[in-house]
Amino acid sequence: MRKSEVEELFDLELKSHKIKFEREVRLIPQRKFRWDFVIEGLAIEIQGGTFKGARGGHTSGMGYQKDCEKMQLVVMEGYTPLYFTSDDVRKGRAIKVIKELLNGRYHTTPEMGERHL
């Protein structure tokens, strides 16, 4: 499976923060889909091509339907799914969220536009 430039960047960020992870993991053996990264019960997808419209695999109707099914199944297996855009990775938001979750802080930051403690 081809790894994207942004996935490689996220890989390097995780390593630089000494966060242990697995890549391209099949969490549901009877299904073909994989999660880009798995960290301590977090199932992580980096959504590339977010702004490609109908040409982007995740933004087409069928792609979105498959992503919803994938998320529902992994929740039923006890994982927390997280989806990040390429922009989230490049701007450091993805690694910040992961670090906060691993440190037990479950709030969003003001720059993400939601509530915070």
Backbone as CSV, one residue per row, in Angstrom:
resi,resn,N_x,N_y,N_z,CA_x,CA_y,CA_z,C_x,C_y,C_z
1,MET,0.838,-1.185,0.000,0.000,0.000,0.000,0.880,1.244,0.000
2,ARG,0.569,2.176,-0.872,1.345,3.397,-1.026,1.112,4.340,0.155
3,LYS,2.187,4.845,0.719,2.081,5.780,1.832,2.233,7.192,1.307
4,SER,1.387,8.084,1.788,1.419,9.455,1.306,2.501,10.259,2.035
5,GLU,2.842,11.382,1.431,3.831,12.290,2.025,3.373,12.762,3.411
6,VAL,2.095,13.066,3.542,1.594,13.552,4.826,1.582,12.438,5.879
7,GLU,1.351,11.199,5.466,1.444,10.083,6.415,2.881,9.901,6.880
8,GLU,3.814,10.083,5.979,5.231,9.988,6.358,5.602,11.096,7.341
9,LEU,5.055,12.297,7.125,5.289,13.410,8.045,4.733,13.089,9.426
10,PHE,3.523,12.544,9.477,2.910,12.180,10.754,3.718,11.089,11.444
11,ASP,4.210,10.128,10.686,5.072,9.066,11.201,6.290,9.687,11.897
12,LEU,6.934,10.636,11.237,8.108,11.301,11.814,7.760,12.092,13.072
13,GLU,6.588,12.752,13.069,6.170,13.509,14.248,5.951,12.577,15.440
14,LEU,5.283,11.449,15.198,5.053,10.488,16.276,6.382,9.985,16.837
15,LYS,7.307,9.649,15.947,8.618,9.175,16.393,9.367,10.240,17.175
16,SER,9.287,11.495,16.735,10.009,12.569,17.424,9.452,12.811,18.823
17,HIS,8.174,12.469,19.039,7.558,12.603,20.361,7.593,11.282,21.139
18,LYS,8.304,10.300,20.571,8.463,8.980,21.200,7.110,8.310,21.510
19,ILE,6.183,8.449,20.575,4.872,7.825,20.698,4.905,6.524,19.893
20,LYS,4.634,5.416,20.572,4.629,4.111,19.907,3.353,3.945,19.093
21,PHE,3.491,3.390,17.893,2.353,3.236,17.003,2.579,2.083,16.041
22,GLU,1.484,1.677,15.407,1.535,0.703,14.322,0.949,1.377,13.090
23,ARG,1.365,0.926,11.914,0.864,1.505,10.664,0.140,0.467,9.829
24,GLU,-0.836,0.961,9.078,-1.594,0.128,8.128,-2.120,-1.145,8.807
25,VAL,-2.949,-0.947,9.820,-3.414,-2.050,10.660,-4.837,-2.455,10.295
26,ARG,-5.020,-3.746,10.128,-6.364,-4.309,9.950,-6.898,-4.647,11.329
27,LEU,-7.781,-3.805,11.847,-8.320,-4.019,13.190,-9.471,-5.017,13.199
28,ILE,-10.103,-5.204,12.057,-11.206,-6.159,11.943,-10.777,-7.199,10.908
29,PRO,-10.313,-8.350,11.378,-9.706,-9.350,10.490,-10.553,-9.750,9.282
30,GLN,-11.863,-9.816,9.443,-12.702,-10.260,8.329,-12.983,-9.152,7.302
31,ARG,-12.440,-7.951,7.517,-12.608,-6.837,6.589,-11.261,-6.458,5.988
32,LYS,-11.262,-5.950,4.770,-10.010,-5.617,4.084,-9.420,-4.272,4.483
33,PHE,-10.264,-3.363,4.963,-9.755,-2.019,5.210,-8.758,-1.967,6.357
34,ARG,-7.891,-0.972,6.267,-6.837,-0.761,7.260,-6.933,0.662,7.801
35,TRP,-6.389,0.852,8.987,-6.270,2.176,9.580,-4.833,2.631,9.375
36,ASP,-4.659,3.905,9.061,-3.316,4.424,8.781,-2.383,4.260,9.976
37,PHE,-2.886,4.569,11.175,-2.088,4.478,12.406,-2.976,3.962,13.529
38,VAL,-2.390,3.197,14.438,-3.078,2.768,15.652,-2.151,3.051,16.830
39,ILE,-2.714,3.768,17.814,-1.959,4.144,19.010,-2.861,3.915,20.213
40,GLU,-2.518,2.964,21.072,-3.230,2.742,22.337,-4.746,2.881,22.243
41,GLY,-5.381,2.156,21.390,-6.838,2.194,21.293,-7.380,3.304,20.408
42,LEU,-6.506,4.101,19.818,-6.913,5.145,18.884,-6.687,4.629,17.461
43,ALA,-7.719,4.639,16.654,-7.620,4.234,15.250,-7.615,5.514,14.427
44,ILE,-6.514,5.777,13.726,-6.307,7.074,13.091,-6.257,6.962,11.577
45,GLU,-7.000,7.849,10.925,-7.000,7.973,9.471,-6.544,9.371,9.105
46,ILE,-5.634,9.455,8.163,-5.230,10.732,7.590,-5.970,10.838,6.264
47,GLN,-6.886,11.784,6.167,-7.720,11.937,4.981,-7.020,12.820,3.953
48,GLY,-6.400,12.203,2.999,-5.806,12.947,1.899,-6.864,13.271,0.857
49,GLY,-6.632,14.248,0.045,-7.560,14.584,-1.032,-8.884,15.139,-0.549
50,THR,-8.888,15.756,0.612,-10.130,16.272,1.199,-10.806,17.296,0.299
51,PHE,-10.018,18.085,-0.409,-10.584,19.168,-1.202,-10.637,18.850,-2.697
52,LYS,-10.597,17.585,-3.038,-10.639,17.192,-4.458,-12.058,17.001,-4.971
53,GLY,-13.042,17.195,-4.117,-14.428,17.039,-4.542,-14.742,15.595,-4.877
54,ALA,-15.473,15.370,-5.946,-15.898,14.018,-6.326,-14.720,13.127,-6.701
55,ARG,-13.557,13.729,-7.009,-12.390,12.929,-7.379,-11.699,12.330,-6.161
56,GLY,-11.940,12.884,-4.969,-11.310,12.366,-3.757,-12.047,11.146,-3.254
57,GLY,-11.329,10.094,-2.947,-11.953,8.845,-2.527,-12.806,8.968,-1.283
58,HIS,-12.373,9.795,-0.333,-13.112,9.920,0.915,-14.270,10.898,0.808
59,THR,-14.281,11.737,-0.213,-15.321,12.752,-0.302,-16.423,12.394,-1.289
60,SER,-16.268,11.315,-2.021,-17.355,10.872,-2.898,-18.438,10.241,-2.026
61,GLY,-19.637,10.117,-2.563,-20.722,9.502,-1.791,-20.377,8.096,-1.326
62,MET,-19.850,7.281,-2.216,-19.484,5.895,-1.877,-18.325,5.871,-0.888
63,GLY,-17.340,6.749,-1.100,-16.198,6.809,-0.185,-16.625,7.195,1.212
64,TYR,-17.514,8.164,1.306,-18.000,8.603,2.616,-18.790,7.486,3.292
65,GLN,-19.613,6.783,2.529,-20.386,5.661,3.073,-19.456,4.593,3.646
66,LYS,-18.389,4.265,2.910,-17.428,3.256,3.379,-16.708,3.731,4.645
67,ASP,-16.365,5.019,4.695,-15.710,5.564,5.889,-16.628,5.482,7.105
68,CYS,-17.920,5.762,6.907,-18.877,5.668,8.016,-18.962,4.236,8.539
69,GLU,-19.029,3.281,7.635,-19.088,1.877,8.037,-17.814,1.469,8.777
70,LYS,-16.687,1.895,8.254,-15.397,1.591,8.869,-15.341,2.140,10.297
71,MET,-15.823,3.382,10.469,-15.809,4.007,11.784,-16.751,3.272,12.748
72,GLN,-17.938,2.936,12.286,-18.898,2.239,13.147,-18.356,0.890,13.610
73,LEU,-17.761,0.147,12.712,-17.234,-1.175,13.061,-16.089,-1.089,14.060
74,VAL,-15.219,-0.109,13.894,-14.083,-0.005,14.801,-14.535,0.455,16.197
75,VAL,-15.574,1.278,16.259,-16.135,1.674,17.557,-16.706,0.444,18.259
76,MET,-17.380,-0.416,17.501,-17.943,-1.637,18.079,-16.853,-2.570,18.603
77,GLU,-15.634,-2.425,18.087,-14.496,-3.224,18.557,-13.779,-2.564,19.739
78,GLY,-14.248,-1.376,20.155,-13.688,-0.723,21.336,-12.616,0.320,21.068
79,TYR,-12.411,0.689,19.819,-11.416,1.706,19.475,-12.071,3.075,19.349
80,THR,-11.272,4.106,19.490,-11.721,5.470,19.258,-11.179,5.910,17.896
81,PRO,-12.062,6.146,16.933,-11.586,6.575,15.612,-11.290,8.069,15.592
82,LEU,-10.203,8.431,14.950,-9.833,9.837,14.769,-9.511,10.054,13.302
83,TYR,-10.082,11.099,12.751,-9.828,11.456,11.357,-9.148,12.814,11.324
84,PHE,-8.055,12.898,10.586,-7.338,14.153,10.413,-7.178,14.438,8.927
85,THR,-7.197,15.717,8.583,-6.917,16.106,7.207,-5.409,16.302,7.055
86,SER,-4.965,16.416,5.820,-3.551,16.701,5.568,-3.151,18.001,6.239
87,ASP,-4.057,18.982,6.212,-3.810,20.266,6.846,-3.612,20.109,8.358
88,ASP,-4.398,19.241,8.993,-4.244,18.982,10.433,-2.836,18.498,10.744
89,VAL,-2.309,17.635,9.893,-0.963,17.094,10.107,0.073,18.185,9.869
90,ARG,-0.027,18.867,8.745,0.973,19.887,8.391,1.036,21.032,9.395
91,LYS,-0.098,21.406,9.968,-0.146,22.541,10.903,0.046,22.123,12.355
92,GLY,0.291,20.831,12.597,0.576,20.355,13.945,-0.640,20.076,14.809
93,ARG,-1.830,20.221,14.257,-3.036,19.963,15.058,-3.188,18.485,15.389
94,ALA,-2.844,17.614,14.443,-3.018,16.166,14.661,-2.146,15.682,15.814
95,ILE,-0.885,16.034,15.810,0.010,15.563,16.883,-0.400,16.165,18.217
96,LYS,-0.901,17.397,18.210,-1.348,18.038,19.445,-2.539,17.282,20.042
97,VAL,-3.504,16.915,19.197,-4.668,16.164,19.669,-4.236,14.808,20.224
98,ILE,-3.368,14.117,19.521,-2.897,12.803,19.980,-2.216,12.936,21.336
99,LYS,-1.329,13.901,21.473,-0.628,14.087,22.750,-1.605,14.401,23.877
100,GLU,-2.602,15.243,23.611,-3.592,15.565,24.640,-4.405,14.335,25.029
101,LEU,-4.810,13.545,24.059,-5.570,12.337,24.363,-4.735,11.352,25.175
102,LEU,-3.488,11.182,24.796,-2.624,10.248,25.526,-2.305,10.740,26.931
103,ASN,-2.368,12.045,27.141,-2.117,12.619,28.464,-3.399,12.805,29.268
104,GLY,-4.533,12.300,28.756,-5.787,12.346,29.496,-6.538,13.654,29.391
105,ARG,-6.166,14.519,28.465,-6.869,15.788,28.285,-7.807,15.640,27.101
106,TYR,-9.108,15.617,27.361,-10.092,15.349,26.320,-10.886,16.596,25.949
107,HIS,-10.225,17.684,25.708,-10.913,18.896,25.273,-10.268,19.413,23.998
108,THR,-10.973,20.255,23.311,-10.397,20.849,22.110,-9.838,22.219,22.454
109,THR,-8.956,22.689,21.631,-8.306,23.969,21.874,-9.104,25.102,21.226
110,PRO,-8.962,26.324,21.728,-9.727,27.443,21.172,-9.526,27.619,19.671
111,GLU,-8.317,27.395,19.169,-8.091,27.589,17.744,-8.822,26.560,16.890
112,MET,-9.307,25.481,17.521,-10.071,24.476,16.777,-11.556,24.846,16.768
113,GLY,-11.928,25.915,17.485,-13.272,26.442,17.401,-14.305,25.764,18.265
114,GLU,-13.885,25.006,19.266,-14.853,24.346,20.135,-14.545,24.647,21.589
115,ARG,-15.304,24.047,22.465,-15.153,24.315,23.896,-13.780,23.860,24.404
116,HIS,-13.382,24.425,25.509,-12.125,24.026,26.148,-12.245,24.232,27.647
117,LEU,-11.351,23.622,28.407,-11.375,23.751,29.878,-10.612,24.975,30.296
